[in-house]
């Protein structure tokens, strides 16, 4: 069987949305897929140096967010609520033996997944190449398309 | 129980959630030589189907699956 290929565009930088790209990428690599992740817009935060374990989740505008008690939207907008929701989600993950984003990112690199940072969004958001973790390539839409053109699975997250 | 299967390596993946049992299994199987058997223990209920998909995709063979009270034991033969 020829090697299968998957690409993922990671466009979100919140704690909850950083999980799917990294879980799928590491698992696909373990199933012998050739994997590429293209980090763009807020997704860049996942691969900024020292950021992986500082990503946060917001209870605002998310009615599905599990909370010990239902939180009215107005309360969810108060200072400290994001930190609280983030701490709560992290402790839930830990309790259930889910890897942290930092661990998954290490496993992603270790398993040979190709990481690309979107140079255009870096320029717009003032992110320097030196702000990004080692082992990442820099490119744009053409680089992702070239990779995606012969992949069986292409996801936008 | 399973006295007929000779186990070469044991992996304890109990208490871990997706995707760690699969990632650790992959690593452990890679360290084996062809036809050696890895015994993997998990508690993640999703791992039963996940392990089958992983084995199918990587060409390794699950010789046997045992279900205990909240645990799953897989016997995987490195075939690829």
gemmi code that builds the backbone of each chain (N, CA, C; Angstrom):
import gemmi

chains = {
    "A": [
        ("UNK", (0.848, -1.194, 0.000), (0.000, 0.000, 0.000), (0.889, 1.251, 0.000)),
        ("UNK", (0.631, 2.132, -0.956), (1.394, 3.382, -1.000), (1.113, 4.190, 0.266)),
        ("UNK", (2.088, 4.986, 0.673), (1.897, 5.753, 1.897), (0.770, 6.768, 1.736)),
        ("UNK", (-0.129, 6.771, 2.707), (-1.236, 7.713, 2.708), (-0.745, 9.053, 3.253)),
        ("UNK", (-1.492, 10.098, 2.916), (-1.040, 11.430, 3.305), (-2.193, 12.237, 3.883)),
        ("UNK", (-1.907, 13.038, 4.903), (-2.927, 13.910, 5.493), (-2.337, 15.294, 5.720)),
        ("UNK", (-3.141, 16.319, 5.460), (-2.732, 17.664, 5.854), (-3.834, 18.280, 6.712)),
        ("UNK", (-3.405, 19.150, 7.615), (-4.356, 19.843, 8.483), (-4.005, 21.320, 8.483)),
        ("UNK", (-5.012, 22.176, 8.369), (-4.797, 23.606, 8.602), (-5.270, 23.885, 10.014)),
        ("UNK", (-4.368, 24.340, 10.872), (-4.720, 24.663, 12.256), (-4.861, 26.172, 12.360)),
        ("UNK", (-6.106, 26.652, 12.494), (-6.336, 28.098, 12.430), (-6.807, 28.694, 13.756)),
        ("UNK", (-6.928, 27.831, 14.787), (-7.437, 28.319, 16.075), (-6.372, 28.168, 17.172)),
        ("UNK", (-6.378, 29.104, 18.097), (-5.347, 29.085, 19.127), (-5.881, 28.943, 20.533)),
        ("UNK", (-7.114, 28.425, 20.656), (-7.613, 28.210, 22.012), (-7.277, 26.778, 22.438)),
        ("UNK", (-7.276, 26.562, 23.736), (-6.875, 25.261, 24.284), (-7.678, 24.120, 23.666)),
        ("UNK", (-8.993, 24.291, 23.603), (-9.831, 23.208, 23.076), (-9.578, 22.946, 21.594)),
        ("UNK", (-9.317, 24.015, 20.835), (-9.145, 23.844, 19.394), (-7.720, 23.482, 18.995)),
        ("UNK", (-6.801, 23.503, 19.951), (-5.425, 23.076, 19.656), (-5.326, 21.558, 19.705)),
        ("UNK", (-6.256, 20.927, 20.425), (-6.199, 19.460, 20.553), (-6.433, 18.696, 19.245)),
        ("UNK", (-7.542, 18.966, 18.520), (-7.820, 18.121, 17.347), (-6.675, 18.007, 16.338)),
        ("UNK", (-6.030, 19.132, 15.947), (-4.951, 18.963, 14.960), (-3.823, 18.073, 15.486)),
        ("UNK", (-3.455, 18.265, 16.759), (-2.306, 17.525, 17.291), (-2.646, 16.060, 17.555)),
        ("UNK", (-3.871, 15.798, 18.006), (-4.285, 14.404, 18.226), (-4.332, 13.662, 16.892)),
        ("UNK", (-4.930, 14.299, 15.892), (-5.044, 13.635, 14.586), (-3.682, 13.473, 13.924)),
        ("UNK", (-2.826, 14.490, 14.067), (-1.512, 14.413, 13.421), (-0.661, 13.295, 14.024)),
        ("UNK", (-0.627, 13.221, 15.362), (0.205, 12.191, 16.003), (-0.350, 10.800, 15.711)),
        ("UNK", (-1.673, 10.676, 15.744), (-2.271, 9.363, 15.487), (-2.047, 8.943, 14.039)),
        ("UNK", (-2.231, 9.877, 13.118), (-2.010, 9.555, 11.705), (-0.560, 9.123, 11.481)),
        ("UNK", (0.363, 9.830, 12.118), (1.779, 9.457, 11.967), (2.005, 8.044, 12.503)),
        ("UNK", (1.312, 7.696, 13.593), (1.466, 6.353, 14.164), (0.828, 5.299, 13.267)),
        ("UNK", (-0.041, 5.738, 12.358), (-0.652, 4.817, 11.395), (0.051, 4.928, 10.050)),
        ("UNK", (1.269, 5.443, 10.099), (2.165, 5.513, 8.927), (1.738, 6.500, 7.847)),
        ("UNK", (0.898, 7.477, 8.213), (0.576, 8.549, 7.268), (1.749, 9.538, 7.218)),
        ("UNK", (1.898, 10.173, 6.071), (2.793, 11.314, 5.938), (1.929, 12.538, 6.294)),
        ("UNK", (2.303, 13.289, 7.342), (1.416, 14.335, 7.863), (2.054, 15.726, 7.805)),
        ("UNK", (1.261, 16.688, 7.396), (1.690, 18.090, 7.402), (0.639, 18.923, 8.143)),
        ("UNK", (1.093, 19.799, 9.037), (0.165, 20.769, 9.651), (0.602, 22.179, 9.255)),
        ("UNK", (-0.370, 22.936, 8.769), (-0.127, 24.323, 8.378), (-0.781, 25.225, 9.425)),
        ("UNK", (0.026, 25.977, 10.152), (-0.486, 26.822, 11.241), (-0.700, 28.234, 10.725)),
        ("UNK", (-1.922, 28.720, 10.846), (-2.219, 30.061, 10.341), (-3.107, 30.824, 11.327)),
        ("UNK", (-3.159, 32.120, 11.177), (-3.919, 32.969, 12.103), (-3.665, 32.569, 13.559)),
        ("UNK", (-4.726, 32.373, 14.334), (-4.540, 32.136, 15.773), (-3.868, 30.800, 16.057)),
        ("UNK", (-3.899, 29.917, 15.072), (-3.229, 28.622, 15.219), (-1.735, 28.768, 15.434)),
        ("UNK", (-1.185, 29.909, 15.033), (0.245, 30.152, 15.239), (0.625, 30.081, 16.712)),
        ("UNK", (-0.317, 30.430, 17.586), (-0.023, 30.420, 19.025), (0.440, 29.045, 19.509)),
        ("UNK", (-0.060, 28.000, 18.862), (0.297, 26.637, 19.278), (1.799, 26.401, 19.142)),
        ("UNK", (2.404, 27.017, 18.107), (3.827, 26.761, 17.857), (4.717, 27.943, 18.217)),
        ("UNK", (4.157, 28.926, 18.963), (5.028, 29.982, 19.477), (5.800, 29.422, 20.661)),
        ("UNK", (7.069, 29.819, 20.768), (7.901, 29.328, 21.871), (7.224, 29.583, 23.218)),
        ("UNK", (7.133, 28.575, 24.032), (6.624, 28.711, 25.394), (5.116, 28.888, 25.494)),
        ("UNK", (4.410, 28.784, 24.368), (2.967, 29.045, 24.407), (2.101, 27.786, 24.560)),
        ("UNK", (2.632, 26.642, 24.137), (1.801, 25.435, 24.024), (0.987, 25.163, 25.294)),
        ("UNK", (1.619, 25.338, 26.447), (0.890, 25.023, 27.678), (0.264, 26.258, 28.323)),
        ("UNK", (0.213, 27.371, 27.552), (-0.425, 28.584, 28.080), (-1.710, 28.930, 27.324)),
        ("UNK", (-2.109, 28.081, 26.393), (-3.329, 28.351, 25.633), (-4.527, 28.316, 26.566)),
        ("UNK", (-5.528, 29.118, 26.251), (-6.687, 29.222, 27.145), (-7.985, 28.896, 26.421)),
        ("UNK", (-9.010, 28.623, 27.204), (-10.331, 28.406, 26.632), (-11.266, 29.429, 27.274)),
        ("UNK", (-12.215, 29.939, 26.469), (-13.141, 30.937, 26.989), (-14.550, 30.368, 27.116)),
        ("UNK", (-15.205, 30.633, 28.243), (-16.590, 30.176, 28.377), (-17.561, 31.094, 27.622)),
        ("UNK", (-17.064, 32.243, 27.157), (-17.930, 33.227, 26.496), (-18.412, 32.729, 25.140)),
        ("UNK", (-19.704, 32.822, 24.924), (-20.245, 32.446, 23.627), (-20.166, 30.965, 23.359)),
        ("UNK", (-20.019, 30.159, 24.411), (-19.950, 28.711, 24.237), (-20.911, 28.009, 25.188)),
        ("UNK", (-22.161, 27.851, 24.742), (-23.172, 27.259, 25.621), (-22.889, 25.802, 25.974)),
        ("UNK", (-21.995, 25.152, 25.209), (-21.709, 23.738, 25.475), (-20.600, 23.554, 26.505)),
        ("UNK", (-19.993, 24.653, 26.926), (-18.889, 24.579, 27.887), (-19.351, 23.946, 29.189)),
        ("UNK", (-18.717, 22.827, 29.582), (-19.149, 22.201, 30.832), (-18.725, 23.043, 32.038)),
        ("UNK", (-19.675, 23.382, 32.886), (-19.401, 24.193, 34.081), (-20.075, 23.512, 35.264)),
        ("UNK", (-19.482, 23.650, 36.452), (-20.105, 23.035, 37.637), (-21.537, 23.519, 37.837)),
        ("UNK", (-21.748, 24.823, 37.609), (-23.107, 25.381, 37.630), (-23.274, 26.208, 36.364)),
        ("UNK", (-24.513, 26.321, 35.840), (-24.697, 27.129, 34.620), (-24.280, 28.576, 34.870)),
        ("UNK", (-23.460, 29.124, 33.968), (-22.951, 30.481, 34.139), (-23.649, 31.400, 33.136)),
        ("UNK", (-24.327, 32.451, 33.624), (-24.945, 33.399, 32.693), (-23.877, 34.108, 31.859)),
        ("UNK", (-24.223, 34.456, 30.623), (-23.258, 35.057, 29.700), (-22.571, 36.282, 30.298)),
        ("UNK", (-23.338, 37.104, 30.989), (-22.768, 38.330, 31.561), (-21.659, 37.998, 32.564)),
        ("UNK", (-21.872, 36.958, 33.354), (-20.862, 36.529, 34.336), (-19.633, 35.971, 33.613)),
        ("UNK", (-19.898, 35.243, 32.515), (-18.797, 34.625, 31.774), (-17.848, 35.664, 31.189)),
        ("UNK", (-18.321, 36.921, 31.088), (-17.488, 37.968, 30.512), (-16.625, 38.665, 31.563)),
        ("UNK", (-16.781, 38.291, 32.824), (-16.024, 38.953, 33.891), (-14.552, 38.540, 33.877)),
        ("UNK", (-13.672, 39.434, 34.380), (-12.246, 39.085, 34.444), (-12.046, 37.824, 35.286)),
        ("UNK", (-11.124, 36.992, 34.867), (-10.824, 35.782, 35.631), (-11.601, 34.559, 35.190)),
        ("UNK", (-12.683, 34.770, 34.415), (-13.499, 33.623, 34.015), (-12.767, 32.714, 33.030)),
        ("UNK", (-11.960, 33.331, 32.127), (-11.198, 32.524, 31.174), (-10.167, 31.675, 31.903)),
        ("UNK", (-9.500, 32.291, 32.867), (-8.481, 31.563, 33.637), (-9.133, 30.406, 34.385)),
        ("UNK", (-10.339, 30.665, 34.910), (-11.033, 29.631, 35.659), (-11.444, 28.476, 34.742)),
        ("UNK", (-12.023, 28.829, 33.593), (-12.460, 27.797, 32.648), (-11.264, 26.987, 32.142)),
        ("UNK", (-10.141, 27.686, 31.922), (-8.932, 27.015, 31.436), (-8.399, 26.039, 32.480)),
        ("UNK", (-8.320, 26.507, 33.722), (-7.823, 25.643, 34.799), (-8.731, 24.427, 34.953)),
        ("UNK", (-10.039, 24.671, 34.815), (-10.997, 23.572, 34.963), (-10.819, 22.534, 33.853)),
        ("UNK", (-10.679, 23.023, 32.634), (-10.528, 22.093, 31.508), (-9.219, 21.310, 31.618)),
        ("UNK", (-8.159, 21.998, 32.014), (-6.864, 21.312, 32.146), (-6.925, 20.227, 33.210)),
        ("UNK", (-7.625, 20.509, 34.307), (-7.691, 19.495, 35.364), (-8.558, 18.314, 34.929)),
        ("UNK", (-9.596, 18.601, 34.123), (-10.406, 17.502, 33.579), (-9.567, 16.618, 32.660)),
        ("UNK", (-8.779, 17.250, 31.799), (-7.928, 16.493, 30.876), (-6.944, 15.628, 31.659)),
        ("UNK", (-6.333, 16.239, 32.660), (-5.311, 15.531, 33.429), (-5.916, 14.322, 34.134)),
        ("UNK", (-7.089, 14.545, 34.703), (-7.766, 13.472, 35.427), (-8.058, 12.282, 34.515)),
        ("UNK", (-8.310, 12.558, 33.250), (-8.650, 11.495, 32.306), (-7.453, 11.002, 31.494)),
        ("UNK", (-6.249, 11.383, 31.933), (-5.062, 10.861, 31.261), (-4.867, 11.370, 29.848)),
        ("UNK", (-5.341, 12.608, 29.593), (-5.133, 13.206, 28.271), (-3.821, 13.984, 28.303)),
        ("UNK", (-3.030, 13.839, 27.259), (-1.742, 14.532, 27.190), (-1.950, 16.037, 27.124)),
        ("UNK", (-0.973, 16.800, 27.634), (-1.056, 18.261, 27.507), (-0.711, 18.647, 26.072)),
        ("UNK", (-1.037, 19.892, 25.715), (-0.709, 20.370, 24.360), (0.811, 20.323, 24.140)),
        ("UNK", (1.569, 20.710, 25.169), (3.031, 20.680, 25.048), (3.545, 19.282, 24.749)),
        ("UNK", (2.995, 18.291, 25.463), (3.410, 16.897, 25.237), (3.041, 16.454, 23.826)),
        ("UNK", (1.817, 16.779, 23.404), (1.378, 16.385, 22.061), (2.223, 17.053, 20.977)),
        ("UNK", (2.602, 18.302, 21.237), (3.435, 19.012, 20.263), (4.809, 18.336, 20.151)),
        ("UNK", (5.362, 17.942, 21.298), (6.642, 17.215, 21.279), (6.501, 15.910, 20.499)),
        ("UNK", (5.390, 15.184, 20.757), (5.167, 13.909, 20.068), (4.975, 14.124, 18.567)),
        ("UNK", (4.345, 15.252, 18.226), (4.132, 15.585, 16.821), (5.477, 15.734, 16.106)),
        ("UNK", (6.381, 16.495, 16.755), (7.705, 16.705, 16.157), (8.492, 15.402, 16.105)),
        ("UNK", (8.398, 14.667, 17.187), (9.130, 13.404, 17.302), (8.698, 12.396, 16.233)),
        ("UNK", (7.413, 12.449, 15.855), (6.925, 11.450, 14.901), (7.083, 11.902, 13.449)),
        ("UNK", (7.845, 12.978, 13.247), (8.189, 13.367, 11.882), (7.116, 14.128, 11.139)),
        ("UNK", (6.138, 14.674, 11.868), (5.101, 15.480, 11.218), (5.740, 16.791, 10.740)),
        ("UNK", (5.404, 17.175, 9.495), (5.959, 18.416, 8.956), (5.122, 19.595, 9.439)),
        ("UNK", (5.779, 20.592, 10.020), (5.072, 21.758, 10.547), (5.407, 22.978, 9.691)),
        ("UNK", (4.373, 23.672, 9.257), (4.576, 24.880, 8.453), (3.864, 26.044, 9.140)),
        ("UNK", (4.562, 27.161, 9.288), (3.934, 28.368, 9.832), (3.625, 29.308, 8.678)),
        ("UNK", (2.449, 29.904, 8.720), (2.019, 30.816, 7.656), (2.751, 32.151, 7.795)),
        ("UNK", (3.614, 32.430, 6.823), (4.443, 33.636, 6.893), (3.596, 34.908, 6.809)),
        ("UNK", (2.533, 34.868, 6.006), (1.706, 36.065, 5.850), (1.059, 36.458, 7.176)),
        ("UNK", (0.432, 35.492, 7.865), (-0.213, 35.865, 9.130), (0.826, 36.236, 10.188)),
        ("UNK", (2.021, 35.640, 10.086), (3.078, 36.039, 11.021), (3.419, 37.508, 10.829)),
        ("UNK", (3.557, 37.920, 9.561), (3.883, 39.318, 9.262), (2.787, 40.253, 9.777)),
        ("UNK", (1.536, 39.890, 9.497), (0.401, 40.732, 9.892), (0.329, 40.863, 11.417)),
        ("UNK", (0.572, 39.753, 12.107), (0.415, 39.766, 13.566), (1.732, 40.043, 14.300)),
        ("UNK", (2.753, 40.413, 13.545), (4.021, 40.786, 14.165), (4.743, 39.633, 14.842)),
        ("UNK", (4.614, 38.437, 14.275), (5.312, 37.275, 14.835), (6.595, 37.045, 14.048)),
        ("UNK", (7.728, 36.989, 14.743), (9.012, 36.780, 14.065), (9.312, 35.278, 13.970)),
        ("UNK", (10.149, 34.907, 13.001), (10.521, 33.492, 12.870), (11.188, 32.990, 14.144)),
        ("UNK", (11.877, 33.889, 14.847), (12.554, 33.488, 16.086), (11.563, 33.278, 17.239)),
        ("UNK", (10.305, 33.708, 17.050), (9.270, 33.479, 18.075), (8.699, 32.071, 17.972)),
        ("UNK", (8.961, 31.404, 16.857), (8.377, 30.082, 16.585), (9.349, 28.982, 17.012)),
        ("UNK", (8.807, 27.887, 17.521), (9.644, 26.765, 17.975), (10.508, 26.231, 16.829)),
        ("UNK", (11.582, 25.543, 17.187), (12.492, 24.998, 16.177), (11.822, 23.889, 15.371)),
        ("UNK", (12.325, 23.683, 14.179), (11.849, 22.573, 13.354), (10.632, 22.900, 12.517)),
        ("UNK", (10.267, 24.186, 12.467), (9.091, 24.595, 11.690), (9.567, 25.265, 10.398)),
        ("UNK", (8.882, 24.971, 9.292), (9.194, 25.641, 8.034), (8.242, 26.814, 7.853)),
        ("UNK", (8.609, 27.747, 6.992), (7.778, 28.930, 6.792), (7.338, 28.997, 5.343)),
        ("UNK", (6.049, 29.274, 5.136), (5.558, 29.321, 3.762), (4.154, 29.861, 3.698)),
        ("UNK", (3.524, 29.644, 2.561), (2.190, 30.196, 2.352), (1.244, 29.213, 1.727)),
        ("UNK", (0.175, 29.746, 1.131), (-0.896, 28.929, 0.578), (-0.389, 27.905, -0.437)),
        ("UNK", (0.572, 28.327, -1.273), (1.060, 27.416, -2.316), (1.717, 26.184, -1.705)),
        ("UNK", (2.417, 26.399, -0.590), (3.105, 25.289, 0.066), (2.100, 24.274, 0.605)),
        ("UNK", (1.006, 24.801, 1.202), (-0.015, 23.883, 1.716), (-0.707, 23.159, 0.557)),
        ("UNK", (-1.043, 23.911, -0.502), (-1.749, 23.311, -1.640), (-0.918, 22.205, -2.290)),
        ("UNK", (0.372, 22.448, -2.395), (1.255, 21.449, -2.992), (1.193, 20.152, -2.182)),
        ("UNK", (1.144, 20.327, -0.873), (1.090, 19.168, 0.017), (-0.294, 18.512, -0.032)),
        ("UNK", (-1.333, 19.355, -0.047), (-2.711, 18.850, 0.005), (-3.141, 18.168, -1.286)),
        ("UNK", (-2.531, 18.571, -2.403), (-2.967, 18.065, -3.710), (-2.868, 16.546, -3.808)),
        ("UNK", (-1.870, 15.956, -3.139), (-1.824, 14.498, -3.201), (-2.058, 13.838, -1.849)),
        ("UNK", (-2.847, 14.512, -1.006), (-3.227, 13.898, 0.275), (-4.641, 13.338, 0.167)),
        ("UNK", (-4.883, 12.251, 0.906), (-6.221, 11.650, 0.907), (-7.129, 12.380, 1.897)),
        ("UNK", (-6.529, 12.982, 2.917), (-7.302, 13.659, 3.960), (-6.774, 15.078, 4.133)),
        ("UNK", (-7.648, 16.054, 3.968), (-7.271, 17.449, 4.210), (-8.310, 18.087, 5.118)),
        ("UNK", (-7.861, 18.604, 6.263), (-8.801, 19.154, 7.242), (-8.505, 20.612, 7.550)),
        ("UNK", (-9.564, 21.384, 7.703), (-9.423, 22.766, 8.168), (-10.011, 22.843, 9.574)),
        ("UNK", (-9.162, 23.152, 10.539), (-9.624, 23.167, 11.927), (-9.453, 24.562, 12.510)),
    ],
    "B": [
        ("UNK", (-4.992, -18.699, 31.130), (-5.519, -17.703, 30.204), (-4.412, -17.223, 29.263)),
        ("UNK", (-4.670, -17.370, 27.982), (-3.724, -16.939, 26.956), (-2.357, -17.579, 27.125)),
        ("UNK", (-2.334, -18.780, 27.674), (-1.060, -19.468, 27.860), (-0.459, -19.834, 26.504)),
        ("UNK", (-1.332, -19.835, 25.498), (-0.862, -20.210, 24.171), (-0.111, -19.090, 23.463)),
        ("UNK", (-0.235, -17.857, 23.971), (0.440, -16.733, 23.310), (1.702, -16.360, 24.072)),
        ("UNK", (2.814, -16.404, 23.381), (4.086, -16.026, 24.009), (4.265, -14.509, 23.871)),
        ("UNK", (4.327, -13.854, 25.020), (4.431, -12.393, 25.022), (5.896, -11.973, 25.138)),
        ("UNK", (6.327, -11.090, 24.245), (7.718, -10.638, 24.267), (7.897, -9.321, 25.025)),
        ("UNK", (6.845, -8.526, 25.053), (6.955, -7.208, 25.691), (5.579, -6.808, 26.225)),
        ("UNK", (5.553, -6.115, 27.354), (4.278, -5.686, 27.931), (4.243, -4.159, 27.999)),
        ("UNK", (3.114, -3.581, 27.609), (2.943, -2.126, 27.685), (1.737, -1.817, 28.556)),
        ("UNK", (1.980, -1.030, 29.599), (0.885, -0.617, 30.473), (0.407, 0.764, 30.023)),
        ("UNK", (-0.759, 0.821, 29.400), (-1.326, 2.103, 28.956), (-2.612, 2.385, 29.726)),
        ("UNK", (-2.709, 1.820, 30.911), (-3.924, 2.018, 31.713), (-3.986, 3.460, 32.219)),
        ("UNK", (-5.178, 4.014, 32.231), (-5.358, 5.381, 32.734), (-5.085, 6.448, 31.687)),
        ("UNK", (-4.665, 6.039, 30.501), (-4.372, 7.017, 29.447), (-5.524, 7.111, 28.456)),
        ("UNK", (-5.724, 8.332, 27.950), (-6.789, 8.550, 26.967), (-6.213, 8.768, 25.580)),
        ("UNK", (-7.089, 8.678, 24.611), (-6.765, 8.922, 23.202), (-5.972, 10.206, 23.054)),
        ("UNK", (-4.885, 10.244, 22.306), (-4.365, 9.165, 21.459), (-3.204, 8.397, 22.099)),
        ("UNK", (-2.945, 8.611, 23.398), (-1.714, 8.059, 23.982), (-1.587, 6.536, 23.912)),
        ("UNK", (-2.663, 5.757, 24.170), (-2.486, 4.297, 24.062), (-1.996, 3.868, 22.673)),
        ("UNK", (-2.518, 4.519, 21.637), (-2.106, 4.184, 20.267), (-0.659, 4.620, 20.019)),
        ("UNK", (-0.323, 5.841, 20.453), (1.026, 6.344, 20.207), (2.065, 5.483, 20.921)),
        ("UNK", (1.738, 5.059, 22.154), (2.679, 4.229, 22.911), (2.770, 2.825, 22.315)),
        ("UNK", (1.642, 2.329, 21.803), (1.643, 1.014, 21.158), (2.536, 1.037, 19.917)),
        ("UNK", (2.374, 2.098, 19.135), (3.184, 2.241, 17.920), (4.676, 2.186, 18.262)),
        ("UNK", (5.066, 2.943, 19.283), (6.471, 2.991, 19.689), (6.961, 1.618, 20.138)),
        ("UNK", (6.122, 0.964, 20.930), (6.513, -0.339, 21.474), (6.630, -1.384, 20.369)),
        ("UNK", (5.703, -1.347, 19.421), (5.750, -2.328, 18.322), (6.979, -2.078, 17.444)),
        ("UNK", (7.308, -0.808, 17.264), (8.483, -0.478, 16.455), (9.757, -1.075, 17.039)),
        ("UNK", (9.790, -1.191, 18.367), (10.993, -1.696, 19.032), (11.096, -3.221, 18.937)),
        ("UNK", (10.027, -3.880, 18.498), (10.050, -5.344, 18.389), (10.619, -5.769, 17.036)),
        ("UNK", (10.931, -7.061, 16.933), (11.264, -7.599, 15.616), (10.043, -8.352, 15.100)),
        ("UNK", (10.013, -8.612, 13.814), (8.864, -9.231, 13.170), (8.463, -10.520, 13.896)),
        ("UNK", (7.174, -10.714, 14.039), (6.563, -11.897, 14.668), (6.614, -11.883, 16.206)),
        ("UNK", (7.268, -10.905, 16.803), (7.224, -10.795, 18.264), (5.857, -10.245, 18.680)),
        ("UNK", (5.491, -10.517, 19.939), (4.157, -10.153, 20.402), (4.220, -9.121, 21.530)),
        ("UNK", (3.420, -8.081, 21.388), (3.293, -7.051, 22.420), (1.952, -7.218, 23.115)),
        ("UNK", (1.990, -7.215, 24.439), (0.754, -7.230, 25.212), (0.507, -5.804, 25.694)),
        ("UNK", (-0.661, -5.259, 25.368), (-0.990, -3.887, 25.768), (-2.220, -3.900, 26.660)),
        ("UNK", (-2.122, -3.230, 27.802), (-3.284, -3.111, 28.687), (-3.768, -1.668, 28.686)),
        ("UNK", (-5.072, -1.482, 28.479), (-5.645, -0.137, 28.466), (-6.919, -0.105, 29.318)),
        ("UNK", (-7.347, 1.128, 29.625), (-8.645, 1.303, 30.291), (-9.562, 2.200, 29.464)),
        ("UNK", (-9.019, 2.819, 28.408), (-9.809, 3.704, 27.556), (-10.785, 2.868, 26.722)),
        ("UNK", (-12.102, 3.031, 26.934), (-13.081, 2.213, 26.196), (-12.976, 2.401, 24.682)),
        ("UNK", (-12.486, 3.587, 24.260), (-12.322, 3.838, 22.827), (-11.181, 3.035, 22.225)),
        ("UNK", (-10.299, 2.536, 23.096), (-9.097, 1.881, 22.570), (-9.410, 0.568, 21.869)),
        ("UNK", (-10.560, -0.025, 22.193), (-10.896, -1.304, 21.573), (-11.015, -1.157, 20.052)),
        ("UNK", (-11.808, -0.196, 19.630), (-11.955, 0.032, 18.194), (-10.736, 0.722, 17.589)),
        ("UNK", (-10.138, 1.633, 18.390), (-8.960, 2.346, 17.891), (-7.824, 1.378, 17.576)),
        ("UNK", (-7.614, 0.438, 18.463), (-6.503, -0.498, 18.291), (-6.721, -1.341, 17.030)),
        ("UNK", (-7.980, -1.727, 16.791), (-8.302, -2.516, 15.604), (-8.010, -1.706, 14.334)),
        ("UNK", (-8.402, -0.429, 14.349), (-8.153, 0.431, 13.181), (-6.658, 0.643, 12.966)),
        ("UNK", (-5.966, 0.848, 14.084), (-4.518, 1.074, 13.985), (-3.822, -0.158, 13.396)),
        ("UNK", (-4.211, -1.323, 13.901), (-3.570, -2.563, 13.448), (-3.851, -2.803, 11.956)),
        ("UNK", (-5.092, -2.557, 11.556), (-5.479, -2.744, 10.161), (-4.645, -1.832, 9.258)),
        ("UNK", (-4.511, -0.607, 9.682), (-3.833, 0.394, 8.860), (-2.323, 0.151, 8.795)),
        ("UNK", (-1.741, -0.371, 9.878), (-0.289, -0.553, 9.907), (0.120, -1.972, 9.539)),
        ("UNK", (-0.862, -2.839, 9.299), (-0.537, -4.198, 8.883), (-0.051, -5.093, 10.005)),
        ("UNK", (-0.360, -4.731, 11.242), (-0.019, -5.606, 12.369), (-1.256, -6.421, 12.755)),
        ("UNK", (-1.016, -7.533, 13.440), (-2.125, -8.443, 13.696), (-2.483, -8.493, 15.187)),
        ("UNK", (-3.770, -8.272, 15.475), (-4.220, -8.441, 16.861), (-4.624, -9.901, 17.025)),
        ("UNK", (-3.845, -10.632, 17.817), (-4.089, -12.062, 17.963), (-5.296, -12.314, 18.844)),
        ("UNK", (-5.447, -11.425, 19.836), (-6.503, -11.665, 20.805), (-6.793, -10.393, 21.606)),
        ("UNK", (-8.055, -10.215, 21.988), (-8.430, -9.102, 22.869), (-9.166, -9.684, 24.061)),
        ("UNK", (-8.758, -9.288, 25.257), (-9.473, -9.728, 26.459), (-10.097, -8.522, 27.129)),
        ("UNK", (-11.358, -8.652, 27.532), (-12.007, -7.570, 28.264), (-12.213, -7.984, 29.700)),
        ("UNK", (-11.671, -7.160, 30.607), (-11.875, -7.433, 32.030), (-12.839, -6.407, 32.575)),
        ("UNK", (-12.805, -6.182, 33.868), (-13.674, -5.154, 34.439), (-13.018, -3.797, 34.230)),
        ("UNK", (-13.405, -3.156, 33.130), (-12.857, -1.830, 32.826), (-11.476, -1.840, 32.200)),
        ("UNK", (-10.957, -3.007, 31.909), (-9.653, -3.047, 31.240), (-9.734, -3.852, 29.940)),
        ("UNK", (-8.852, -3.520, 29.048), (-8.744, -4.230, 27.776), (-7.303, -4.694, 27.617)),
        ("UNK", (-7.135, -5.931, 27.208), (-5.792, -6.453, 26.973), (-5.688, -6.919, 25.520)),
        ("UNK", (-4.707, -6.377, 24.846), (-4.505, -6.701, 23.428), (-3.208, -7.479, 23.260)),
        ("UNK", (-3.241, -8.491, 22.432), (-2.027, -9.216, 22.059), (-1.764, -8.893, 20.588)),
        ("UNK", (-0.710, -8.138, 20.339), (-0.462, -7.657, 18.983), (0.829, -8.259, 18.439)),
        ("UNK", (0.705, -8.907, 17.299), (1.894, -9.483, 16.664), (2.431, -8.512, 15.631)),
        ("UNK", (3.703, -8.190, 15.776), (4.319, -7.315, 14.783), (4.412, -8.075, 13.477)),
        ("UNK", (3.661, -7.655, 12.505), (3.588, -8.406, 11.247), (4.186, -7.628, 10.094)),
        ("UNK", (4.355, -6.339, 10.282), (4.850, -5.516, 9.173), (6.298, -5.109, 9.400)),
    ],
}
model = gemmi.Model(1)
for chain_id, residues in chains.items():
    chain = gemmi.Chain(chain_id)
    for i, (resn, *xyz) in enumerate(residues, 1):
        res = gemmi.Residue()
        res.name, res.seqid = resn, gemmi.SeqId(i, " ")
        for name, pos in zip(("N", "CA", "C"), xyz):
            atom = gemmi.Atom()
            atom.name, atom.element = name, gemmi.Element(name[0])
            atom.pos, atom.b_iso = gemmi.Position(*pos), 0.0
            res.add_atom(atom)
        chain.add_residue(res)
    model.add_chain(chain)
structure = gemmi.Structure()
structure.add_model(model)
structure.setup_entities()
